[in-house]
């Protein structure tokens, strides 16, 4: 990270290789078809702002924060539609059976119906395993606001996912 912050492109390329797949996987569930564009924007913004990274937290978290804020900015401007329900199959996922695929489709469909901030909060907390504090920092909202987003998302998701064994 220190080398990349000193404009070492090879060091930044190493960071991208280490974090790009996870970032894209998160963004596909958050933004659907917009994911690849958002990932590129986030990586470019990260490259430009490397000198501003304070090192408090992980690089992956900082990158996810940039990407999430880009997503929310697009939503506010009305430039993106709700994601369609889809289950992504990445090489990292390995073989996936039909039942697991159906579960992922049900979850993605339920998530797609949430408002953008609640969808992001649910994905960060439930999907990415972030603490409420980490998710609040990623979304740039107070902890209480994040907890409200998560509670509303949970309340909306439970009836939609009843009967889906996860």
N, C-alpha and C positions, 0 to 999 in steps of 0.2 A: 504494500500500500504506500509506504514512504517513497519507494522508487517511482511508482506510478504518479504520485503527487508532484514529483520533480520532472514531469513530462516524459517519463520513460514509457513509450508506447508498447514495448514488449511486456513490461510489467503489467500494464493495463490489460493487454490481451490475455495474460494469464488470469487476471481477476475475472474478465468476461467469461472465459472458458469455464471457470469454476462456478460461476453464479448464474449464467444466462439460462440454462435449462430450468432451474427452479423458478426464476423470475417469469419466464414465459409460461410455465405451467400454472403459476398463480394468476397471471394476467388472463390466460384463456378462460379460467373459471370466473374471473371478475368481469371481463370485458368482451368475451366472445371473439368475434371477428376482428375487433380492434386491437387484439393482444400484440400482434407482431409490430404494428406501428407504435404502440405505446412502449414496447420493450426497446425498440430502436431509439425513440425519443428519450427514454430514461437513461439508456447507456450513453447517449451523446451528452445529455445534461450532466451525468455523473463525471464524464471525462472533463467537461468544461469547469466543473465545480470541485474537482479533486482537492484543490488547495484549501477549500472551505470545510472539508470533512474534519471534524474535531476528534474523531477516534473514540467517542463515547458510544459504545454499541458496536454491532458488527457491520461489516461492509454490506452484507446481504440485507440487513435491516434498513440501512441507509438507502440502498438501491430500491428496495421495495417501497420505501416512503416516497421517493421521487416518482416512481411509477404510479403509485396510488394517487398522489396529488395530481399528476397529469390526467389520470382517468377521471377524477372528480371535477377537474377544470373542464374537461370535454363535456361531461354530463351537464354542468352548469350552463355551458354555452349552447347546449342542445345539439352538439355535433355528433353524438353517438346514440345508437339505439340500444334497447335492452338486448342482452345476449340471448341467443337461442339456447335451448337446452342441448347439451352435448357432453359426451364423455370422451376425454382425450386419451389416446393410447400412445404413450411414449415408449421409446426403447427402454428407458429406465424402469418402466412399469412391468416389463417382462410379459409373460403370458397371463392373460386375464380370462377368467371363465365367464360364462354367460350370466350367471347370477350376480357376480360382482359388477359386470357391465350394466345390468339392469338397476342395481343399487346406485351406481354412479350417475346414471341417467336420471333417476328419480331425484337425487340430491341436486344435480345441476338444474333440473327443471324448477325445483322449489327455490333454489337460490336466484335463478333468473327472474323470478317474480318479485323479488325484494327491491325496495328503493336502493339507489347506488351506495349511499353511506352505510345502510344496514347490511347490504350485501358484502361490502368491503370489511365491515366490522366482523361479520360472521365468518368470512373466509380467513381473516387474520387470526381470530381466536380459536375457532373450531377446526379450520382447515390447516393453518400454518402452525398452530400450537403456541401462539404468542400469548404472553400474559396480558391482562387488561391494560397495565401501564405501558407495555411495549406497543400494543395496538393503538392506544390513545396517542402516543408519540408519532407513530406511523401516519395516523390520520390527521395529526395536528389539532386534536380536540382535547378538552379537559377530560380527566378520568371519569367523572360523573356522566358526561355526555356519551362517552364510549360505552359505559355500562348500560345506558338507556338504549343505545343502538343495538347492543347485543341482546338485551332483554326483549326488545320489539322483534328482532330477527328470530330469536328462539320461539317466541309466542306465535309468529307467523309460520315458522317451519314445522313445528310439532304436528299440527293437524295435517299438513301436507305429506309428512313422512310417516304417519302412523301406519303400521303394517309393513313398512320397509325395514327389513332386518339389516342393520349396519354393523 
